[in-house]
Amino acid sequence: MIGENKSNIAISDVDIVRDFETSRKRKVVFMTILVVSCAVASIWALGVGGIMVPFMDVVRSLFHNLLPGVVDPASESYYPVIVTSYRAPRVIMGLLTGSCLAVAGASMQSILKNPLADPFTLGLSSAASCGAGLAIAFGPALLGTTYYMSASIWGQTITVGWLFTVVMAFGFGLISTFILLSTIRGKVASKSTMILTGVVIGYLFSAVLSYLKYVSDEGTLKEITDWLLGGMWGASWSSVMIVLPIAVIGIVLLESYAFELNTLSCGDDVAKNLGVDVKKLRVKVLLVCTMISSACIAFTGIIGFVGLMAPHIVRMIIGNDNRYLIPISALLGSLILVCCDALARVIVAPDDLPVGIIMYVIGGLFFFFLIKRMRGGYEL
């Protein structure tokens, strides 16, 4: 009998190891597929617009100067200018924004234990947009000529006005985060209370934005209205230089909290017994989420539901392990937003449709699907 028990234990251990390795390989394969998909989608998106650039000409435009003896020049002399000067910053900003919003959504859902949490549903996007809108409307009056001062870094011009917009977006994003934290009060609030709080936050800051549009002149009104619809048309190499370090630092920080987030999924009491300062962790994660989301929103406007869709799709495929969930959500969020932005340039070509409109449609349908799935017993 003892021998049989030992044999059963050994077989059980082997099964556990085999299941773990299978799960890990599935995650790695999925991540690899997404990396390749993002690369292909980005090259495709570089060729989409009022002037269509063939796929191979996009590749030639990107790599001819790097490998002149290996890669032939593009078939048209103006293709490289279109690809590298106009569309490349837009695609990169789409990759950064999609990854930041997706990672913020995944982290918020884990730290708040709420499957409906993301920067959009919790009001962070509206708050950050309000701060950015105030900077656009009143920045020149508040800062005077300083608003227009600029510096050249690596050949790209970065203005004080842009930095002021990012700071204001982050500051107002923090306000919404503190309101949310005051609602939680050291414990996880119910899902309905949290989402209702996000709705109220969104309404409050939307009211301020509506007032801004009411008192603004025609030029400022159009700028604010276009920006609130959400889009990548304001992307430039200068804006990419501002957002890129913020995005990289923020995503790396959130990934460093992955083990603690996994521990928290077992409950606050278990996490505390394992040495996790739950209150401090919740504050740190929400602050980082606010930082990366606000930095992107300052340049793109409100883009909803990326932070809701990407993490849930990833969870359906690989599970809840935040060590993989965070980076894979970043890849899927990038893929979703880059593809939707390319679609926005095709639907009403040669004009651009705000990508925020497309995300509202796709995200709204996904939201209904998610609610129906939760009623069927789905939990985070």
C-alpha positions as CSV (number, residue, x, y, z in Angstrom):
1,M,0.0,0.0,0.0
2,I,2.8,2.4,0.9
3,G,4.5,1.7,-2.4
4,E,1.3,2.3,-4.3
5,N,0.8,5.7,-2.5
6,K,4.4,6.8,-3.3
7,S,3.7,5.8,-7.0
8,N,0.5,7.8,-7.1
9,I,2.3,10.8,-5.6
10,A,5.1,10.5,-8.1
11,I,2.6,10.3,-11.0
12,S,0.7,13.3,-9.6
13,D,3.9,15.3,-9.4
14,V,4.8,14.4,-13.0
15,D,1.3,15.4,-14.2
16,I,1.6,18.8,-12.4
17,V,5.0,19.5,-14.0
18,R,3.7,18.4,-17.4
19,D,0.6,20.7,-17.1
20,F,2.8,23.6,-16.0
21,E,5.2,23.2,-18.9
22,T,2.2,22.9,-21.3
23,S,0.7,26.1,-19.9
24,R,4.0,27.9,-20.1
25,K,4.6,26.9,-23.7
26,R,1.1,28.0,-24.6
27,K,1.8,31.4,-23.1
28,V,5.1,31.8,-24.9
29,V,3.6,30.7,-28.2
30,F,0.7,33.2,-27.8
31,M,3.2,36.0,-27.0
32,T,5.3,35.1,-30.0
33,I,2.2,35.2,-32.3
34,L,1.3,38.6,-30.9
35,V,4.8,40.0,-31.5
36,V,4.8,38.8,-35.1
37,S,1.2,40.1,-35.6
38,C,2.1,43.5,-34.2
39,A,5.1,43.8,-36.5
40,V,3.0,42.8,-39.6
41,A,0.1,45.0,-38.6
42,S,2.4,48.0,-38.0
43,I,4.0,47.6,-41.5
44,W,0.5,47.2,-43.0
45,A,-0.7,50.3,-41.1
46,L,2.2,52.4,-42.4
47,G,0.9,51.8,-46.0
48,V,-2.7,52.7,-45.2
49,G,-4.2,56.1,-45.8
50,G,-5.1,58.7,-48.4
51,I,-2.1,57.5,-50.4
52,M,-1.8,53.7,-50.3
53,V,1.7,52.4,-50.1
54,P,2.3,48.8,-51.1
55,F,3.5,46.5,-48.3
56,M,6.9,45.8,-49.9
57,D,7.4,49.6,-50.6
58,V,6.8,50.2,-46.9
59,V,9.6,47.6,-46.1
60,R,11.9,49.3,-48.6
61,S,11.1,52.7,-47.2
62,L,12.0,51.6,-43.7
63,F,15.2,49.6,-44.4
64,H,16.7,50.9,-47.6
65,N,18.8,53.6,-45.8
66,L,19.9,51.0,-43.2
67,L,20.8,48.3,-45.7
68,P,21.3,50.0,-49.1
69,G,23.1,47.1,-50.6
70,V,20.5,44.6,-49.5
71,V,17.2,46.4,-49.7
72,D,16.1,48.1,-52.9
73,P,14.7,51.7,-52.8
74,A,10.9,52.3,-52.9
75,S,9.3,52.4,-56.3
76,E,8.2,56.0,-55.7
77,S,10.5,58.7,-54.3
78,Y,7.8,60.2,-52.0
79,Y,6.9,56.9,-50.3
80,P,9.8,57.1,-47.7
81,V,8.6,60.6,-46.6
82,I,5.1,59.5,-46.1
83,V,6.1,56.3,-44.2
84,T,8.8,57.7,-42.0
85,S,7.8,61.3,-41.4
86,Y,4.0,61.1,-41.2
87,R,2.8,57.6,-40.5
88,A,5.6,56.0,-38.4
89,P,5.0,58.4,-35.4
90,R,1.3,57.7,-35.7
91,V,1.7,53.9,-35.7
92,I,4.3,54.1,-32.8
93,M,1.9,56.3,-30.8
94,G,-0.8,53.7,-31.4
95,L,1.4,50.9,-30.2
96,L,2.4,52.9,-27.1
97,T,-1.2,54.0,-26.3
98,G,-2.7,50.6,-26.8
99,S,-0.1,48.9,-24.6
100,C,-0.4,51.5,-21.8
101,L,-4.2,51.4,-21.7
102,A,-4.2,47.6,-21.8
103,V,-1.6,47.2,-19.1
104,A,-3.4,49.8,-16.9
105,G,-6.7,48.0,-17.4
106,A,-5.1,44.6,-16.5
107,S,-3.4,46.0,-13.4
108,M,-6.6,47.9,-12.3
109,Q,-8.7,44.7,-12.6
110,S,-6.2,42.8,-10.6
111,I,-5.6,45.3,-7.8
112,L,-9.3,46.3,-7.5
113,K,-10.6,42.7,-8.1
114,N,-13.1,44.2,-10.5
115,P,-13.4,42.7,-14.0
116,L,-15.0,45.9,-15.4
117,A,-12.2,48.2,-14.2
118,D,-10.1,50.2,-16.7
119,P,-9.0,53.8,-17.2
120,F,-12.2,54.5,-19.2
121,T,-14.8,53.0,-17.0
122,L,-13.3,54.4,-13.7
123,G,-13.3,57.9,-15.0
124,L,-9.5,58.3,-15.2
125,S,-9.7,59.0,-19.0
126,S,-12.3,61.8,-18.5
127,A,-10.3,63.4,-15.7
128,A,-7.0,63.3,-17.7
129,S,-8.8,64.7,-20.7
130,C,-10.2,67.5,-18.6
131,G,-6.7,68.4,-17.5
132,A,-5.3,68.3,-21.0
133,G,-8.3,70.3,-22.2
134,L,-7.7,73.0,-19.6
135,A,-4.0,73.1,-20.7
136,I,-5.0,73.6,-24.3
137,A,-7.6,76.3,-23.6
138,F,-5.8,78.3,-20.9
139,G,-2.2,77.3,-21.2
140,P,-1.2,80.3,-23.4
141,A,-2.9,82.7,-21.0
142,L,-1.4,81.1,-17.9
143,L,2.1,80.7,-19.1
144,G,2.3,83.6,-21.6
145,T,5.3,83.3,-24.0
146,T,6.7,80.5,-21.9
147,Y,4.0,78.2,-23.3
148,Y,5.6,78.5,-26.8
149,M,9.2,78.0,-25.7
150,S,10.8,74.9,-27.1
151,A,13.9,72.8,-27.0
152,S,15.5,70.6,-29.7
153,I,16.3,67.1,-28.6
154,W,17.8,64.7,-31.2
155,G,16.5,67.0,-34.0
156,Q,12.9,67.0,-32.6
157,T,11.3,70.1,-31.1
158,I,9.6,69.7,-27.8
159,T,7.5,72.6,-26.5
160,V,6.7,73.7,-23.0
161,G,3.0,73.6,-24.0
162,W,3.2,69.9,-24.7
163,L,4.9,69.2,-21.4
164,F,2.3,71.4,-19.6
165,T,-0.5,69.4,-21.2
166,V,1.0,66.1,-20.0
167,V,1.5,67.4,-16.5
168,M,-2.1,68.7,-16.4
169,A,-3.5,65.4,-17.7
170,F,-1.5,63.5,-15.0
171,G,-2.5,65.9,-12.3
172,F,-6.2,65.6,-13.0
173,G,-5.8,61.9,-13.4
174,L,-4.4,61.8,-9.9
175,I,-7.5,63.7,-8.6
176,S,-9.8,61.0,-10.1
177,T,-7.5,58.3,-8.6
178,F,-7.7,59.8,-5.1
179,I,-11.5,60.1,-5.4
180,L,-11.6,56.4,-6.2
181,L,-9.2,55.5,-3.4
182,S,-11.4,57.5,-0.9
183,T,-14.3,55.4,-2.1
184,I,-12.5,52.2,-1.4
185,R,-11.3,53.3,2.0
186,G,-8.7,50.6,2.6
187,K,-10.8,47.7,1.2
188,V,-12.2,46.6,-2.1
189,A,-15.6,48.1,-2.8
190,S,-18.3,46.3,-4.6
191,K,-18.2,46.1,-8.3
192,S,-21.3,48.2,-8.8
193,T,-20.1,50.9,-6.3
194,M,-16.7,51.2,-8.1
195,I,-18.2,51.5,-11.6
196,L,-20.8,54.0,-10.4
197,T,-18.0,56.0,-8.8
198,G,-16.2,56.0,-12.2
199,V,-19.4,57.1,-13.9
200,V,-19.8,60.0,-11.5
201,I,-16.1,61.0,-11.9
202,G,-16.6,60.9,-15.7
203,Y,-19.7,63.1,-15.5
204,L,-18.0,65.7,-13.2
205,F,-15.0,66.2,-15.5
206,S,-17.1,66.0,-18.6
207,A,-19.1,68.9,-17.3
208,V,-15.9,70.9,-17.0
209,L,-15.0,70.0,-20.6
210,S,-18.4,71.0,-21.8
211,Y,-18.0,74.4,-20.1
212,L,-14.6,74.7,-21.8
213,K,-16.2,74.1,-25.2
214,Y,-18.9,76.6,-24.4
215,V,-16.5,79.5,-23.5
216,S,-13.8,78.8,-26.1
217,D,-13.4,80.6,-29.4
218,E,-14.0,78.8,-32.6
219,G,-10.4,77.7,-33.2
220,T,-10.0,76.4,-29.6
221,L,-13.4,74.8,-29.7
222,K,-12.6,72.8,-32.9
223,E,-9.2,71.7,-31.4
224,I,-10.8,70.5,-28.2
225,T,-13.7,68.8,-29.9
226,D,-11.4,66.9,-32.4
227,W,-9.1,65.9,-29.6
228,L,-11.9,64.6,-27.4
229,L,-13.0,62.2,-30.1
230,G,-9.7,60.4,-29.8
231,G,-7.2,59.9,-32.6
232,M,-3.6,59.6,-33.6
233,W,-3.5,62.5,-36.0
234,G,-1.6,64.7,-33.5
235,A,1.2,62.1,-33.2
236,S,4.7,63.3,-34.1
237,W,8.2,62.2,-33.3
238,S,8.3,64.8,-30.6
239,S,5.2,63.4,-28.9
240,V,6.6,59.9,-29.2
241,M,9.8,61.1,-27.5
242,I,7.7,62.3,-24.5
243,V,5.4,59.3,-24.2
244,L,8.0,56.5,-24.9
245,P,10.1,56.7,-21.7
246,I,7.0,57.2,-19.5
247,A,5.3,54.1,-21.1
248,V,8.4,51.9,-20.8
249,I,9.1,52.9,-17.2
250,G,5.5,52.4,-16.2
251,I,5.0,49.0,-17.9
252,V,8.3,47.7,-16.3
253,L,7.1,48.9,-12.9
254,L,3.8,47.2,-13.2
255,E,5.4,44.0,-14.4
256,S,7.7,44.2,-11.3
257,Y,4.5,44.1,-9.2
258,A,3.2,41.0,-10.9
259,F,4.1,38.5,-8.2
260,E,2.4,40.7,-5.5
261,L,-0.7,41.0,-7.7
262,N,-0.8,37.2,-8.1
263,T,-0.6,36.9,-4.3
264,L,-3.4,39.5,-3.9
265,S,-5.7,37.3,-6.0
266,C,-5.9,34.8,-3.1
267,G,-7.4,37.6,-0.9
268,D,-6.1,40.5,1.1
269,D,-5.6,38.5,4.3
270,V,-3.5,35.9,2.5
271,A,-1.5,38.6,0.8
272,K,-0.9,40.3,4.2
273,N,0.3,37.1,5.8
274,L,2.8,36.6,2.9
275,G,4.2,40.1,3.6
276,V,2.4,42.2,1.0
277,D,1.4,45.7,2.1
278,V,-1.9,45.7,0.3
279,K,-2.8,49.3,0.9
280,K,0.6,50.6,-0.3
281,L,0.5,48.2,-3.3
282,R,-2.9,49.4,-4.3
283,V,-1.8,53.0,-4.2
284,K,1.4,52.4,-6.1
285,V,-0.3,50.4,-8.9
286,L,-3.0,53.0,-9.4
287,L,-0.5,55.8,-9.5
288,V,1.5,54.1,-12.2
289,C,-1.6,53.3,-14.1
290,T,-2.6,57.0,-13.9
291,M,0.8,58.1,-15.1
292,I,1.0,55.9,-18.2
293,S,-2.7,56.5,-19.1
294,S,-2.5,60.2,-18.7
295,A,0.6,60.6,-20.7
296,C,-1.0,58.9,-23.7
297,I,-4.4,60.6,-23.3
298,A,-2.7,64.0,-23.3
299,F,-1.8,63.4,-27.0
300,T,-4.6,61.1,-28.3
301,G,-7.7,62.2,-26.4
302,I,-10.2,59.8,-25.0
303,I,-9.9,56.3,-26.4
304,G,-12.1,53.9,-24.5
305,F,-12.4,50.1,-23.9
306,V,-8.8,49.1,-24.9
307,G,-8.0,48.5,-21.2
308,L,-11.2,46.4,-20.9
309,M,-11.0,44.3,-24.0
310,A,-7.3,43.3,-24.2
311,P,-6.9,41.9,-20.6
312,H,-10.1,39.9,-20.8
313,I,-9.2,38.3,-24.1
314,V,-5.8,37.4,-22.8
315,R,-7.3,35.9,-19.6
316,M,-9.6,33.7,-21.7
317,I,-6.6,32.3,-23.4
318,I,-3.8,32.1,-20.8
319,G,-5.4,32.6,-17.4
320,N,-4.7,35.1,-14.6
321,D,-1.0,34.9,-14.1
322,N,0.1,38.6,-14.1
323,R,3.6,37.7,-15.0
324,Y,2.3,36.9,-18.5
325,L,-1.0,38.8,-18.4
326,I,0.7,42.2,-18.2
327,P,3.1,41.9,-21.2
328,I,0.7,39.9,-23.4
329,S,-2.1,42.5,-22.7
330,A,0.3,45.2,-23.8
331,L,0.9,43.4,-27.1
332,L,-2.8,42.7,-27.7
333,G,-3.7,46.3,-26.8
334,S,-1.1,47.6,-29.3
335,L,-2.4,45.3,-32.0
336,I,-6.1,46.3,-31.4
337,L,-5.4,50.0,-31.5
338,V,-3.0,50.0,-34.5
339,C,-5.5,47.9,-36.5
340,C,-8.4,50.1,-35.5
341,D,-6.5,53.3,-36.4
342,A,-5.6,51.9,-39.8
343,L,-9.3,51.1,-40.3
344,A,-10.2,54.6,-39.3
345,R,-8.0,55.9,-42.2
346,V,-9.7,53.6,-44.7
347,I,-13.4,54.0,-43.9
348,V,-13.7,57.7,-45.0
349,A,-10.4,58.0,-47.0
350,P,-8.8,60.3,-47.8
351,D,-10.1,61.8,-44.5
352,D,-9.5,60.3,-41.1
353,L,-12.3,59.0,-38.9
354,P,-11.5,59.4,-35.2
355,V,-10.3,56.0,-33.9
356,G,-12.2,56.7,-30.6
357,I,-15.5,56.3,-32.5
358,I,-14.5,52.8,-33.7
359,M,-13.3,51.8,-30.2
360,Y,-16.7,53.0,-28.8
361,V,-18.5,50.7,-31.2
362,I,-16.2,47.6,-30.7
363,G,-15.7,48.2,-27.0
364,G,-19.4,48.7,-26.4
365,L,-20.3,45.4,-28.0
366,F,-17.5,43.7,-26.0
367,F,-18.8,45.3,-22.8
368,F,-22.3,43.7,-23.4
369,F,-20.6,40.4,-24.1
370,L,-18.7,40.7,-20.9
371,I,-21.7,41.5,-18.8
372,K,-23.6,38.5,-20.3
373,R,-20.6,36.2,-19.6
374,M,-20.4,37.5,-16.0
375,R,-24.1,36.7,-15.5
376,G,-23.2,33.2,-16.6
377,G,-20.8,32.8,-13.7
378,Y,-17.7,34.3,-15.1
379,E,-15.4,36.0,-12.6
380,L,-12.0,37.7,-12.8
